[in-house]
Amino acid sequence: MRFGDVLICETGKDGGPNSRVDGFWLVHIKSLFSIALLRFNEGSREAYHSHAFDCISWVLSGGIEEHMKAGEVLTHRAGLKPIITRRDTFHKVYGLRKANWILTFRGPWASTWQEVDETGDLVTLTHNRVEVERRVA
């Protein structure tokens, strides 16, 4: 349901149409916060990216690998240890099995974030994944 800029109990792709992550938003108010249940399907979209928000998340079942642009690989499995993701975290995430469930609490959105697209270009995006700048690789 949508009430202006407030979404309650909505579903869709998290990270754009090519994402392998399905989102189930309990509440989504970009200017304040979001609470969502995410299903990371096996594999990953081949795009390193930053975020428009800081978040704290927990793996509820399964696991994910977080591949940092700098080369480090972190493995997160179900448990009480949270995953802290800052706006400037530049990574891509792989689901380790068919369905990996994550509970996430996201802070307010900044106006932009970045990703490296399939051509290797660094793209700056804003709300609704609108491109605002492109640096050719």
Secondary structure, DSSP 8 states (H G I E B T S, - for coil): -EETTEEEEEEEESSSTT-SEEEEEEEEETTTEEEEEEEEEEE--S--B--SS-EEEEEEESEEEEEETTS-EEEEESSS--EEE-TT--EEEEEEEEEEEEEEEE----S-EEEE-TTS-EEEEEGGGEEEEEE--
